[in-house]
């Protein structure tokens, strides 16, 4: 579903602020695979996700989504292949619109628009059933403005919207980092439920080692713009934070430097 070949990206080349963010990244994600990505600050996690999304075009390499070469496509042209949830719960939804209006926009993504009632009864029933399934307490609040929701509710709604018209790949950009631990856990539960239900190929960047270990079926660790660890199967099932730190130090030749990730 996703193929990355020798991706390279350097910011401010030829200046004193030159930073090599991606240094020859190769990766293949199978259809339906749920991958978590961890790394210290500046390791290249966000740059890699933004390269896939088209936010920044890479200097070298190739990006294929479902056998479609998107390497040179702009972010808006790639949008039809990608669902994305950002770190900020305020992004991804329209605050002044109702919950059902936000869902309707997502539901009609990529479809032709015409002159018709905004939301018909069948569509409204579908939205209500969908929200009830995720136990968010929103199924009876369809006419509530999204701006009145909590950060966790809004982020969960964004997740649902991002996957309503099933994309080829779902990108999660530290989507629980701005939430308190209890709320973050609820959003991760919704994430797991959506990914299992839709069998979506998912790429989740996180700063939390425990979340990276617990969620998904494959874990990647980046350092200095390269993938230095790729853990899956039984090895991932029995992985601990302590073991992951040990593996990082052995592969990188240095200690992991992000205390926030270790302590989360």
C-alpha positions in Angstrom: 0.0 0.0 0.0 2.9 2.3 0.7 6.4 2.2 -0.8 9.2 4.6 0.1 12.4 4.4 -1.9 15.6 6.2 -0.8 13.8 9.3 0.5 16.1 12.2 1.2 15.3 15.7 2.5 17.6 18.5 3.6 16.4 21.8 5.0 18.4 25.0 4.5 21.1 23.2 2.3 24.4 25.0 2.0 23.8 27.2 5.0 24.9 27.2 8.6 21.4 25.9 9.5 21.6 22.9 7.2 19.7 20.0 8.6 19.5 16.5 7.0 16.0 15.4 8.0 15.7 12.2 5.9 18.8 10.3 4.8 17.9 7.5 2.5 14.6 6.1 4.0 13.4 2.8 2.5 10.0 1.4 3.7 7.2 -0.9 2.5 3.9 -1.0 4.3 1.5 -3.9 3.4 -2.2 -3.3 2.9 -3.9 -3.1 6.3 -0.6 -2.8 8.3 -0.7 -0.5 11.4 2.8 1.0 12.0 3.8 3.1 14.9 6.8 5.4 14.6 9.0 6.6 17.5 12.2 8.6 17.7 13.9 11.4 19.6 13.4 15.1 18.8 14.8 15.8 15.3 15.0 12.1 14.3 12.9 12.7 11.2 9.5 11.4 12.3 7.4 14.4 11.4 9.4 15.1 8.2 8.8 11.5 7.1 5.0 11.9 7.7 4.9 15.2 5.9 6.9 13.8 3.0 4.2 11.1 2.6 1.4 13.7 2.9 3.1 16.0 0.4 3.5 18.9 2.8 7.2 18.9 1.8 8.4 17.5 -1.4 11.5 15.3 -1.0 14.9 16.1 -2.6 15.4 12.5 -3.8 13.6 9.2 -3.8 10.1 7.9 -4.7 6.8 7.6 -2.9 4.1 5.1 -4.1 0.7 4.8 -2.6 -1.2 1.8 -3.8 1.2 1.6 -6.8 0.5 5.2 -7.7 3.6 7.4 -7.9 2.7 10.5 -5.9 6.3 11.8 -5.4 5.8 15.0 -7.3 2.1 15.5 -6.5 1.2 18.5 -4.3 -0.4 18.0 -0.9 -3.9 18.8 -2.2 -3.5 16.3 -5.1 -2.5 13.6 -2.7 -5.4 14.3 -0.4 -7.7 11.8 -2.1 -5.4 9.0 -1.2 -4.8 10.1 2.4 -6.7 10.6 5.6 -4.8 12.6 8.2 -5.3 13.6 11.9 -3.0 16.4 13.3 -1.7 16.9 16.8 -3.9 20.0 17.4 -7.5 18.9 18.1 -8.7 22.3 16.7 -7.5 21.2 13.2 -9.6 18.9 11.0 -13.0 20.1 12.0 -15.1 23.3 11.5 -15.8 24.8 14.9 -18.8 26.8 13.9 -20.6 24.0 12.2 -22.7 21.2 13.8 -21.3 17.7 14.4 -23.6 16.3 11.6 -22.5 19.1 9.2 -18.9 18.2 9.7 -19.7 14.5 9.2 -21.7 15.3 6.1 -18.7 17.2 4.6 -16.4 14.3 5.2 -19.0 11.8 3.9 -19.3 13.6 0.6 -15.6 14.1 0.2 -14.7 13.6 -3.5 -18.3 13.4 -4.6 -20.3 15.7 -6.8 -22.3 18.4 -5.0 -25.8 19.5 -6.1 -28.8 21.4 -4.9 -30.5 19.2 -2.4 -31.3 19.2 1.3 -28.1 19.5 3.4 -28.5 16.2 5.4 -31.3 13.7 4.7 -32.9 11.5 7.4 -31.0 8.4 6.2 -27.7 10.1 6.4 -28.5 11.5 9.9 -29.4 8.0 11.1 -26.1 6.7 9.8 -24.1 9.4 11.6 -26.0 8.7 14.8 -25.3 4.9 14.6 -21.7 5.5 13.8 -21.1 7.8 16.8 -22.9 5.5 19.2 -20.6 2.7 18.1 -17.6 4.6 19.5 -19.2 5.5 22.8 -18.3 9.2 22.7 -21.6 10.5 24.0 -22.2 12.4 20.8 -24.9 10.4 19.1 -27.6 12.6 20.6 -25.7 15.9 20.0 -25.7 16.0 16.2 -26.8 19.6 16.2 -24.1 20.7 18.7 -21.4 23.0 17.3 -18.0 21.2 17.2 -16.3 24.2 18.9 -18.2 23.3 22.1 -16.7 19.8 22.3 -13.8 18.8 24.5 -10.4 18.3 22.8 -10.7 14.5 23.1 -14.2 14.5 21.6 -13.1 16.7 18.8 -10.0 14.6 18.0 -12.1 11.4 18.0 -14.6 13.1 15.6 -11.7 14.1 13.4 -10.6 10.5 13.3 -14.0 9.3 12.2 -14.2 12.1 9.6 -10.8 11.2 8.2 -11.9 7.6 7.6 -15.5 8.0 6.5 -14.5 7.8 2.8 -11.9 5.1 3.4 -8.5 6.5 2.3 -5.7 4.4 1.0 -3.6 5.3 4.1 -4.3 7.0 7.4 -1.6 9.3 8.8 -1.7 10.1 12.5 0.6 13.0 13.5 1.1 12.6 17.2 -2.7 12.9 17.4 -2.9 12.4 21.2 0.1 14.6 22.2 -2.0 17.6 23.1 -4.5 15.6 25.3 -4.4 14.6 28.9 -3.5 11.0 29.6 -7.1 9.8 30.2 -8.4 11.5 27.1 -5.5 10.3 25.0 -6.2 6.7 26.0 -9.8 7.1 24.9 -8.8 8.5 21.5 -6.3 5.7 21.1 -9.1 3.2 21.8 -11.2 4.8 19.1 -8.1 4.7 16.8 -7.7 0.9 17.4 -11.4 0.3 16.8 -11.5 2.3 13.5 -8.3 0.6 12.2 -9.5 -2.9 13.1 -13.0 -2.2 11.5 -11.7 -0.7 8.3 -8.4 -2.6 8.0 -6.8 0.7 7.1 -3.1 0.9 6.4 -2.1 3.3 9.2 1.1 5.2 10.0 1.1 6.6 13.5 3.9 9.0 14.7 4.0 9.2 18.5 6.4 10.6 21.2 5.1 8.0 23.7 7.1 4.8 23.7 4.5 2.8 25.6 1.8 3.8 23.0 4.2 2.8 20.2 4.7 -0.6 21.8 1.1 -1.3 22.7 -0.6 -0.2 19.5 -0.2 -1.4 16.0 1.5 -4.5 14.7 4.8 -3.0 13.7 7.1 -0.4 15.3 9.7 1.7 13.5 12.4 3.8 15.3 14.1 6.7 13.5 17.4 8.3 14.3 19.2 11.0 12.3 16.8 10.6 9.4 17.1 6.8 9.1 15.1 3.8 10.2 17.3 2.0 12.7 14.8 -0.4 14.1 11.9 -2.3 12.5 10.1 -4.5 15.0 7.1 -6.7 14.4 5.5 -10.1 15.2 6.4 -11.9 18.4 9.3 -9.6 19.0 6.9 -6.6 19.3 4.4 -8.4 21.4 7.1 -9.0 24.1 8.7 -5.6 23.8 9.1 -3.3 26.8 10.3 0.3 27.1 13.5 -0.9 28.7 14.2 -3.4 25.9 13.4 -0.8 23.3 15.9 1.7 24.8 18.5 -1.0 24.9 17.9 -1.9 21.3 18.1 1.8 20.3 21.4 2.3 22.1 22.9 -0.7 20.4 21.7 0.3 17.0 22.4 4.0 17.2 25.5 3.9 19.4 24.1 6.6 21.7 21.5 7.1 24.4 17.9 8.0 23.6 17.7 11.8 24.3 14.0 12.5 24.6 13.0 12.3 28.3 9.4 13.1 27.5 9.1 10.0 25.4 10.7 7.8 28.1 8.6 9.2 30.9 5.3 9.3 29.1 
